[in-house]
Amino acid sequence: MNKEIELHSGYKIIEFKELDSTMIKLKELAITGCDVNTAVWAKKQISGRGRHGREWTSPYGNLYVSFLREVENKNSKNIFAPVFIVALAIANSIKDISGDKIIPRIKWPNDVLINKSKVAGILIENISLSNNNVLNIGFGINIVSNPNNTIYPATNLNKEGIQTNSKEMITIFFKNLKLLEKLYIREGINKIYKMWGVFGHKIGDPISVNIGKNKIFGKFNGLNGEGGLLIIDGEGKEQVVLAGDVFLL
């Protein structure tokens, strides 16, 4: 029997021992009319995936969660707000659990790093329902293990000296998420961009961006009004990136 957990943050979490994918399960629940504050937590995923359909290893001991979020006005230009808010909630949660000893970095747009290695990732998809659309937001945090042979180096919290477990992490995450969502409503996207800047790339950081078969080398030059990444390329021209894989150099 699956366990349901009510958090003070207002989310109802349905816990599963094993799932193909938390995002697939939550999509099924959303289509059948579950509450928008529903989240799905699996102790293990058999068919976890990352961006561009990449397989993501999901053994026991790490955290795998998906939750719903209402879609903003379709005319909103804040297209990166959801992923930035979730990335900030993860980064702040790791910082909190470490007792402020570890300050993670956020790699645009959806990865959280420790010592230049990926410790968490985020995936977002839109679900079209009969009366509205919702976002299905999935994330994974490497707590006790991490995959190898990935396109980007990976690590886990235990390896980095942070002792925690999935239950503690999920509770702190949703607490931070609620605080950030309230802040976003109260102060707007510019406040989120400012907070992202604490954990994100710094102006002038050397980076490369893979966009399909093309690669851009240059320096990070901030975010545009929609949250897109600005990069000064080798010719000194500023380019806007709205999708791509970023690598720190």
N, C-alpha and C positions, 0 to 999 in steps of 0.2 A: 504494500500500500504506500502511495506517495505521501510525503509529509508536506503540510502547508505551514509556512512561517509568516507571521505578521510582524513587520518591523515598525519601529516608532516613526520612521521616515514616511510611512504610509503605503509602502509596497507590500504586496502579498507574494511571497516566494514559494513556488512549488518545487520541491526537491525530488530529484530522481537519482537512483543509483547509477543508471546507465542509459544513454540516449544515442541515437544516430547523430543528432545535432540539436543543440538547444534552440537554434534559430528555426529549424524545421518544426519542432514541437510547438514553439510559441506561435508560429504562423498558423498552425492547425487550430490552436486555442483561440487566436484572434478571429479567425474566420467563423468559429462557432459562437462568438460573442462574449469572450472573456473581458473582464474589466481592464481599462487602460493602464492601471497600476499593477498589472500582473508581471511577474518575472519567473523565468525558468532557470533552475540551477541543476546541473548534472555533475555527479562525481567523476564520470568518465564519458567521453564522446567517442563513438566509433567512426564517424564520418565528419569530424570537424574540418572547417575550411577557413582560409584567409582570403585576402583580396585576390581578385582575378581567378577565383576558383582553386587557389593553391591548397593542397592538403595541409592540415595543421595537426600534428601529433597531440593527442589528448588523453594521456594516461591518468590513473588515479593520483590524487594528491595535489593537483593544480586546481585552479578555479575556472569554471566555464559557465557563463551566465548570459542570458538574453532577456531584455525587457522592452516594453512598449513605450513610445513617446508620441504624443499628438503632433501632427504635422503643422508647422506654422502656416500663416497665410501664403498661398501659392505665389504671391507677388513679392514675398520677402526675399531680400538679397543676402540674407544671413545663411547661405547654404552650408557653411562649415560650422555653424553654431553647435549643432548636436555633437559632432565628433570632437570639437574642441572642448566642450563641457565635460564629456565623458573622459577624455584624455586627462583633463585637469583633475577630475575626481579620482582617477587611478593614481596619478602622480602625487596628489595631496595625501591619499591614503597610505601609499608607500612611505612618504615622508613622515607621516604621523606614527606609523607602526615602528619605524626605525628610531623614533625619538629625535627626529630632525637631524640624524647623523648622515642620512643619505638623501641627496636631492636628485631625483630622477630627471632625465631630459625627455622632452617630447620631440619626436622626429615627425615633421609634417608629412601627412596630416593626421595619421592614426596609430602611431607606434610610441610606446614608452620605453625608454632605454635606461640602463644603469651601466656606467663605464663603457659606453658606446656599443653595448650589446642589448638586444631586444628582450624585454621581460614581459611585455604585454602588448596586445594588439586589439584593434576594434574593427568591426564590420557592420555596415548599416545597409538595410534594404527597405524599400517602400512596400507596404501592403495595401492594396486597393480593396476596401470593403464596400458593402452596398450603400452605406450612408456617409462614409468618410474614409480618409486615408490615415494610416498610422505608420510610424517608423518602427522597425524591428531592429533593435540595437544589440549586437552580440559582442562580447569581449572575453578574452582569456588572459589570465595572469599565471605565469610560471612560478609556482611556489617551491616545489621540491625537485623539479626536473625540467629539462628543456630539450627541444629537438636539436639534432645536429644536421650538418650538411644542408643548411638553409641558405638562401641568397644573402641573408644578413646574419651576422653573429648573434647568438642567443645566450641567455643566462637565466638564472632563477633566483628567487629571493633568498633561499637558504644558502646558496653558493656565495651570495653577496653579504652574508652575515646577518640576515633578517630572519628571525624565528617567528613564524606565524602559521596560521592554518586557514583553510578556505572559509570556515564559518566566521572567524574574526574579520577576515578581509572583506567578505560580502557585507557585513554589518557596517563597517567603517566606510566602505565605498558608497552605499546608499545614503548614509548620513551626509557625506561630502557632496554627493550628487544633488540632494535636496537643497543644500545651502547654495550651491552654484546656480541651480535653476532659479531660486528666489532672487539671487543677485542679478542674474540676466534679465529677469522681468523688471526688477527695480531700476537698474542702471544701464541696461542695454549692452549691445555687442561690443562696444569699445572697451568696456570694463573687462569683458572676457578676453579680448585681444591683449589687453595690458597684463592680465594674469598669465596668459599663455606665454608672453614674452619672458616671464620669470623662469619658466621651464623649457622654453623652446629655443630655436636657433638664435644666435646673437648676430647683430649686423656685422657683416664682413666675414662670417664663418665660411670657409671653403667647402663647397658641396658639389655634388653632381646629381643630375636628375635624368632617369631613364624614362623616355616617353615613347612607348612602342619600341621601334628599332633605333630610335634616335637618342643620343646622349648629349646633355648640356653640362659643361663644366663652368663653374663661376663662383660667385660669392653671394651669400644670402643678403637680401636687401629689404627685409620686412614683409609685411602682408598688405594686400590691397584691401579695399573696402568690403569685398566679399569673402575675405579670408584666404584668397589665392596667394601662392608663394611668389615672391618677387626675387629674381636672380639677375645679377649683373654678369653677363657672359664674357667670354674671352676677348670680345671685340669692344667691350665697354657698354654694350646695349642692355637695357633692362627688359627682361621677358617676364610674362605672367604665366604661371603654371597652375592649372586647375585640376590636373590629374597626372600622376606619375610616381615612380619610386625614387625616393631621395636617399642619397648615400653621403655620410659625413667623410670628409677627406682629411 
